[in-house]
Amino acid sequence: MLEVILKRFEMPDETRHFEKGKFEIVRLGSMTIGRATYEPGWKWSEHVGSQIGKQYCDVEHVGLVVSGIATAAMVGGEIIEMTPGTLFYIPQTPHDSWVVGDEPYVSLHFLGADHYTK
C-alpha cells in the first residue's frame, strides 16, 4: 500500500541556524526540500561560509523565491537578482549571495537542500 506523507515547515525534520538566517529541511520520501529564511543584511560568505570555512557556495540549486529579494553573484562575473515568484537554477559554480533591501528573503529549495550549509 502506498503511504501518503504530509509535512509542514513549521515542524521541519532539521533546522540549520546561522547568523541572520536559518535553513529548514523537510524530507518526503527520497526528496529533501529546504526553506531558506534570511534577514536583511545576510550574506552567504559572511554568515554561512565563514562558519564552514568556505568563501563561496558551491551547491547546485533549484528553487522558488517566496518573498524578498536576493542577489547571486557567480565567480565568473554573472550577477542575477531573484524576486518573488522567480524560479531559479544556480549551477554548481562558486557563487555568493546576499539579501537586497530591508525585507526578509524566503525561498524554497528543491535541489541542493541536503548539501546546503555543510
Beta strands, then each sheet from edge to edge (+ up, - down):
strand 1: 14-18
strand 2: 21-28
strand 3: 31-38
strand 4: 61-67
strand 5: 69-74
strand 6: 79-82
strand 7: 87-90
strand 8: 95-100
strand 9: 105-111
sheet 1: 1+ 2- 3+ 9- 4+ 7-
sheet 2: 6+ 5- 8+
end
